[in-house]
Amino acid sequence: MKMRKTIDSEAGVTVPPDTNDVMVLLVDDQLIIAEAIRRVLADQPNIDFHYCSDPADAMVIARKVKPTVILQDLVMPHVDGLALVRLYRADPATQDIPVIVLSTKEEPAVKREAFAAGANDYLVKLPDSIELIARIRYHSKYFLNQVQRDQAYQALRRSQQQLQEKNLELLRLSNQDGLTGLSNRRYFDEYIEAQWKQAIGDQSPISLLMIDVDDFKRYNDTYGHLAGDDALKQVAAVMRQRFLRPTDLTVRFGGEEFAVILPATPFLPIQSLGEKLRCDVEELAIAHRGSSVGECLTVSVGGTSMIPQSTDTFLSWIDRADKALYQAKLLGKNRVVMHGQDQSFLAHAAQSASATDSA
């Protein structure tokens, strides 16, 4: 049974419900009680009345009509009213809806059981009409305010989440190289400062690879800058695939120069990783007619590894890797040189490379 009382007295049309509408669901097996309550509410503005005579249908109807308050009879055939109250409280769709228990008993023990089951209020039927309406409006107002607060909170949480996601995206973009998608020099400086401090505190090795594309100016002059950009992207992709640890940071250092920070990585693995990266780039087989090394695009790699002490600076550490890269270039390019390798060997190799170039 359903009756809508929100009638415009002048136009004679139904006024759509708003957020202040009260929706009453009465669950009672006695039709005479339902009729009495219907009459009490009949002339009340903004109150809808729904009646359920079969307690077995109470949960289904409650989910459907979404009442702002439930009037629940305590004693019905085959069903304990308190059992229904517990069902309301156990169901997410009805757990917050206020429940006013209607009973013929005024006993304190019965009231205690009702409140323990989850009832919000207790009335002996039939209550005075003024009191009934007041309690219905009070509990409905509280419930509607709670719903509105929850909705506002959820909307705020969504806005905060969206703002956080946008801020994270802006932060990611501010730390990312626009061409290659690798980290940029700005983030390199921030990251190395943090990792350097941790390496000193943990007394763990930290390694750095500096990578430079060989004869890249000649590549641009030969194939154009768009082709050069594409070549840099391919080198960056190889780097991402090679260095997969969460702590490894691949960086476009500037122009055709790249870098990789590898925390907790000692000398021998870093040398091997540098050689694997060099081979990876060579295996791309990117044609380079202007190369002084061969027919394909290649890279030179310089690296260093150390366990830093409190007196060491990461600037000197970067300088070591940069000097190793310079040695790799001096020795003929397309090779890996680690800072700390036998210097007499490097000097001899450099002289041999220079003689070869002169010839």
Beta strands, then each sheet from edge to edge (+ up, - down):
strand 1: 2-4
strand 2: 22-27
strand 3: 47-52
strand 4: 69-73
strand 5: 75-76
strand 6: 79-80
strand 7: 99-103
strand 8: 121-124
strand 9: 206-213
strand 10: 249-254
strand 11: 257-263
strand 12: 299-306
strand 13: 336-338
sheet 1: 1+ 3- 2- 4- 7- 8-
sheet 2: 5+ 6-
sheet 3: 10+ 11- 9+ 12- 13-
end
